Amino acid sequence: MDPVVALLSPPPADARRLRARLARLVRHYARTGSPLAARAVAAHLAALLHSGALRDPEARCACRRLLAHWRCLAAAPAPASR
């Protein structure tokens, strides 16, 4: 899948596919520092949190903390160059 399409696509409903796409988006953000990628990661984390796939309370708490972190990254200005 084209990285830009993945950034703009809604999160999948299937938890396995959701986690796989989330991993690709995090790697994409690591390469580019794109706020759009950070927004996509945040959207996918929110979808994972609300999917019911995280049954363990500690896992849900960790996901909430990650979601807050990625929302901050999404709000930051884009880096000048990488």
C-alpha atoms as an extended CHARMM CRD file, in Angstrom:
* protein
*
        82  EXT
         1         1  MET       CA              0.0000000000        0.0000000000        0.0000000000  PROA      1               0.0000000000
         2         2  ASP       CA              1.2170000000        3.4760000000       -0.8860000000  PROA      2               0.0000000000
         3         3  PRO       CA              2.4200000000        5.2490000000        2.3110000000  PROA      3               0.0000000000
         4         4  VAL       CA              0.2680000000        8.3170000000        1.6270000000  PROA      4               0.0000000000
         5         5  VAL       CA             -2.8050000000        6.1440000000        1.0830000000  PROA      5               0.0000000000
         6         6  ALA       CA             -2.0680000000        4.3330000000        4.3640000000  PROA      6               0.0000000000
         7         7  LEU       CA             -1.8110000000        7.6860000000        6.1450000000  PROA      7               0.0000000000
         8         8  LEU       CA             -5.1970000000        8.7760000000        4.8560000000  PROA      8               0.0000000000
         9         9  SER       CA             -7.0090000000        5.4300000000        5.0850000000  PROA      9               0.0000000000
        10        10  PRO       CA             -9.2820000000        4.7640000000        8.0360000000  PROA      10              0.0000000000
        11        11  PRO       CA             -8.0580000000        2.1440000000       10.5070000000  PROA      11              0.0000000000
        12        12  PRO       CA             -9.1560000000       -1.4110000000        9.6760000000  PROA      12              0.0000000000
        13        13  ALA       CA            -11.6800000000       -3.1020000000       11.9790000000  PROA      13              0.0000000000
        14        14  ASP       CA             -9.6910000000       -6.3410000000       12.2810000000  PROA      14              0.0000000000
        15        15  ALA       CA             -7.2990000000       -6.1030000000       15.2680000000  PROA      15              0.0000000000
        16        16  ARG       CA             -4.5340000000       -8.1090000000       13.5340000000  PROA      16              0.0000000000
        17        17  ARG       CA             -4.5790000000       -5.8620000000       10.4520000000  PROA      17              0.0000000000
        18        18  LEU       CA             -4.8610000000       -2.8020000000       12.6750000000  PROA      18              0.0000000000
        19        19  ARG       CA             -1.6930000000       -3.7370000000       14.5650000000  PROA      19              0.0000000000
        20        20  ALA       CA              0.1780000000       -4.4980000000       11.3400000000  PROA      20              0.0000000000
        21        21  ARG       CA             -0.7360000000       -1.1580000000        9.7940000000  PROA      21              0.0000000000
        22        22  LEU       CA              0.0920000000        0.6130000000       13.0590000000  PROA      22              0.0000000000
        23        23  ALA       CA              3.5930000000       -0.8900000000       12.9970000000  PROA      23              0.0000000000
        24        24  ARG       CA              4.1020000000        0.2970000000        9.3970000000  PROA      24              0.0000000000
        25        25  LEU       CA              2.8920000000        3.7900000000       10.2810000000  PROA      25              0.0000000000
        26        26  VAL       CA              5.2650000000        4.0400000000       13.2480000000  PROA      26              0.0000000000
        27        27  ARG       CA              8.1730000000        3.0150000000       11.0040000000  PROA      27              0.0000000000
        28        28  HSD       CA              7.0660000000        5.5870000000        8.4320000000  PROA      28              0.0000000000
        29        29  TYR       CA              6.9980000000        8.2830000000       11.1130000000  PROA      29              0.0000000000
        30        30  ALA       CA             10.4750000000        7.2460000000       12.2900000000  PROA      30              0.0000000000
        31        31  ARG       CA             11.7780000000        7.7750000000        8.7490000000  PROA      31              0.0000000000
        32        32  THR       CA              9.9380000000       11.0040000000        7.9450000000  PROA      32              0.0000000000
        33        33  GLY       CA              8.8820000000       12.7700000000       11.1510000000  PROA      33              0.0000000000
        34        34  SER       CA              5.6510000000       13.6750000000        9.3640000000  PROA      34              0.0000000000
        35        35  PRO       CA              2.8620000000       15.1100000000       11.5370000000  PROA      35              0.0000000000
        36        36  LEU       CA              0.4010000000       13.4430000000        9.1360000000  PROA      36              0.0000000000
        37        37  ALA       CA              1.9830000000       10.0820000000        9.9840000000  PROA      37              0.0000000000
        38        38  ALA       CA              1.7300000000       10.9120000000       13.6990000000  PROA      38              0.0000000000
        39        39  ARG       CA             -1.9740000000       11.7380000000       13.2460000000  PROA      39              0.0000000000
        40        40  ALA       CA             -2.4780000000        8.4070000000       11.4730000000  PROA      40              0.0000000000
        41        41  VAL       CA             -0.6950000000        6.5660000000       14.2970000000  PROA      41              0.0000000000
        42        42  ALA       CA             -2.9100000000        8.3460000000       16.8510000000  PROA      42              0.0000000000
        43        43  ALA       CA             -6.0440000000        7.4190000000       14.8950000000  PROA      43              0.0000000000
        44        44  HSD       CA             -4.9630000000        3.7830000000       14.7200000000  PROA      44              0.0000000000
        45        45  LEU       CA             -4.1270000000        3.6960000000       18.4440000000  PROA      45              0.0000000000
        46        46  ALA       CA             -7.5470000000        5.1480000000       19.2330000000  PROA      46              0.0000000000
        47        47  ALA       CA             -9.1630000000        2.4940000000       17.0320000000  PROA      47              0.0000000000
        48        48  LEU       CA             -7.1470000000       -0.2390000000       18.7640000000  PROA      48              0.0000000000
        49        49  LEU       CA             -8.1660000000        1.1010000000       22.1650000000  PROA      49              0.0000000000
        50        50  HSD       CA            -11.8430000000        1.0940000000       21.2290000000  PROA      50              0.0000000000
        51        51  SER       CA            -11.7790000000       -2.2100000000       19.3340000000  PROA      51              0.0000000000
        52        52  GLY       CA            -11.9930000000       -4.3750000000       22.4320000000  PROA      52              0.0000000000
        53        53  ALA       CA             -8.7930000000       -6.1910000000       21.4190000000  PROA      53              0.0000000000
        54        54  LEU       CA             -6.9600000000       -4.9140000000       24.5080000000  PROA      54              0.0000000000
        55        55  ARG       CA             -8.5280000000       -6.8200000000       27.3700000000  PROA      55              0.0000000000
        56        56  ASP       CA             -5.7330000000       -6.3460000000       29.9100000000  PROA      56              0.0000000000
        57        57  PRO       CA             -6.1390000000       -3.1140000000       31.9360000000  PROA      57              0.0000000000
        58        58  GLU       CA             -2.3750000000       -2.4870000000       31.8250000000  PROA      58              0.0000000000
        59        59  ALA       CA             -2.3590000000       -2.8100000000       28.0380000000  PROA      59              0.0000000000
        60        60  ARG       CA             -5.2580000000       -0.3380000000       27.7580000000  PROA      60              0.0000000000
        61        61  CYS       CA             -3.4520000000        2.1010000000       30.0610000000  PROA      61              0.0000000000
        62        62  ALA       CA             -0.2620000000        1.7940000000       28.0070000000  PROA      62              0.0000000000
        63        63  CYS       CA             -2.2560000000        2.3760000000       24.8260000000  PROA      63              0.0000000000
        64        64  ARG       CA             -3.8270000000        5.5220000000       26.3360000000  PROA      64              0.0000000000
        65        65  ARG       CA             -0.3670000000        6.8540000000       27.2430000000  PROA      65              0.0000000000
        66        66  LEU       CA              0.9110000000        6.1070000000       23.7460000000  PROA      66              0.0000000000
        67        67  LEU       CA             -2.1330000000        7.8010000000       22.2580000000  PROA      67              0.0000000000
        68        68  ALA       CA             -1.4390000000       10.9690000000       24.2880000000  PROA      68              0.0000000000
        69        69  HSD       CA              2.1990000000       10.9150000000       23.1490000000  PROA      69              0.0000000000
        70        70  TRP       CA              1.2970000000       10.4990000000       19.4600000000  PROA      70              0.0000000000
        71        71  ARG       CA             -1.2890000000       13.2720000000       19.6740000000  PROA      71              0.0000000000
        72        72  CYS       CA              1.4690000000       15.5780000000       20.9390000000  PROA      72              0.0000000000
        73        73  LEU       CA              3.7160000000       14.5130000000       18.0630000000  PROA      73              0.0000000000
        74        74  ALA       CA              0.8910000000       15.1560000000       15.6090000000  PROA      74              0.0000000000
        75        75  ALA       CA              0.4520000000       18.6880000000       16.9590000000  PROA      75              0.0000000000
        76        76  ALA       CA              4.1670000000       19.5190000000       16.6180000000  PROA      76              0.0000000000
        77        77  PRO       CA              5.3840000000       21.3330000000       13.5190000000  PROA      77              0.0000000000
        78        78  ALA       CA              6.9800000000       19.2480000000       10.8090000000  PROA      78              0.0000000000
        79        79  PRO       CA             10.7910000000       19.0450000000       10.9340000000  PROA      79              0.0000000000
        80        80  ALA       CA             12.6140000000       21.3570000000        8.5230000000  PROA      80              0.0000000000
        81        81  SER       CA             14.4400000000       18.4740000000        6.8750000000  PROA      81              0.0000000000
        82        82  ARG       CA             15.4560000000       14.9450000000        7.6490000000  PROA      82              0.0000000000
